[in-house]
């Protein structure tokens, strides 16, 4: 499927005002090259997503601490 920037601008115009902060963060992630679309086919993670999950598991297994849920919500202007 071919998509050009005008298609994306049209979609952005349909995003509710309240969802713009999250939309901005998603677009920033895409622009930074993050693998935000981790599913290659139904039920299978892309290789990068698998490496990310393994790295996260190793982090927590070695005593790493996560970010409190309330802090995550605040970052996305949801708290």
C-alpha positions as CSV (number, residue, x, y, z in Angstrom):
1,X,0.0,0.0,0.0
2,X,1.4,3.3,-1.0
3,X,1.2,6.2,1.5
4,X,2.4,9.7,1.1
5,X,2.7,12.6,3.6
6,X,-0.6,14.1,2.5
7,X,-2.4,10.9,3.6
8,X,-0.7,11.1,7.0
9,X,-1.6,14.8,7.3
10,X,-5.2,13.9,6.6
11,X,-5.1,11.3,9.3
12,X,-3.5,13.7,11.8
13,X,-6.3,16.1,11.2
14,X,-8.8,13.5,12.4
15,X,-7.0,12.8,15.7
16,X,-8.9,14.2,18.6
17,X,-7.2,17.2,20.3
18,X,-7.0,15.2,23.6
19,X,-4.9,12.5,21.8
20,X,-2.3,14.9,20.3
21,X,0.3,14.5,23.0
22,X,0.4,10.8,22.6
23,X,0.3,11.1,18.8
24,X,3.3,13.4,19.1
25,X,5.3,10.9,21.2
26,X,4.5,8.1,18.8
27,X,5.7,10.2,15.8
28,X,8.8,11.1,17.7
29,X,9.5,7.4,18.3
30,X,9.0,6.6,14.6
31,X,11.3,9.5,13.6
32,X,14.0,8.3,16.1
33,X,13.9,4.9,14.4
34,X,12.3,3.0,17.2
35,X,10.5,-0.3,16.4
36,X,7.0,0.8,17.4
37,X,5.4,-1.7,15.0
38,X,6.8,-4.8,16.5
39,X,4.5,-7.4,14.9
40,X,5.7,-8.9,11.6
41,X,2.9,-11.4,11.4
42,X,0.2,-12.6,13.7
43,X,1.7,-13.5,17.0
44,X,5.4,-13.1,16.1
45,X,7.6,-10.3,17.3
46,X,10.2,-8.6,15.0
47,X,13.8,-9.4,15.8
48,X,14.4,-6.0,17.4
49,X,11.4,-6.4,19.6
50,X,12.6,-9.8,20.7
51,X,16.0,-8.3,21.6
52,X,14.2,-5.4,23.5
53,X,12.1,-7.9,25.5
54,X,15.2,-10.0,26.3
55,X,17.1,-6.9,27.4
56,X,14.3,-5.8,29.6
57,X,14.0,-9.2,31.2
58,X,17.8,-9.2,31.9
59,X,17.6,-5.8,33.4
60,X,14.9,-6.8,35.9
61,X,16.5,-10.2,36.6
62,X,19.7,-8.4,37.6
63,X,17.9,-6.2,40.1
64,X,17.0,-3.3,37.9
65,X,14.0,-1.2,39.0
66,X,11.2,0.0,36.7
67,X,9.4,3.3,36.5
68,X,6.3,3.7,38.7
69,X,3.1,3.6,36.8
70,X,2.1,7.1,38.0
71,X,5.3,8.5,36.5
72,X,4.6,6.9,33.2
73,X,1.0,8.3,33.1
74,X,2.3,11.8,34.0
75,X,4.9,11.6,31.2
76,X,2.0,11.0,28.7
77,X,-0.2,13.7,30.3
78,X,-2.6,11.0,31.5
79,X,-2.4,11.7,35.2
